[in-house]
Amino acid sequence: MPVPSGYGAVPGGNQPNCMAKIRMGLMMGAMIGGATGVLLGGFTGLRMGYRGKALLVQTGKVVAQSGLSFGVFMGVAQGLRC
């Protein structure tokens, strides 16, 4: 049985282009990496005995590093899929 012509398409619009997919991959990766960085950086900072501002600085560094690196990997993966 043939598939209908509009099946699976985005209603009311075209499919996203390659740059939009790469940008979405970067943003999703940054969000996932940032959330992971909050957990890992927070727990690591607490284990090291940091409190207050030092804990926030440590957590912020880990969030930035993991968010950026995972965002780049997700963006590259989406670019390879285009």
Residue pairs with C-beta under 8 A, 6 or more apart in sequence:
9 15
10 16
16 24
18 79
18 82
21 78
21 79
21 81
21 82
22 75
22 78
22 79
22 82
23 75
24 78
25 71
25 74
25 75
25 76
25 77
25 78
25 79
26 71
26 72
26 74
26 75
26 78
27 71
28 71
28 74
29 67
29 70
29 71
29 72
29 73
29 74
29 75
30 67
30 68
30 70
30 71
31 67
32 70
32 74
33 66
33 67
33 68
33 69
33 70
33 71
34 63
34 66
34 67
36 66
36 70
37 59
37 62
37 63
37 64
37 65
37 66
37 67
38 59
38 62
38 63
40 62
40 66
41 58
41 59
41 60
41 61
41 62
41 63
41 66
42 55
42 59
44 58
44 62
45 54
45 55
45 58
45 59
46 55
48 58
50 58
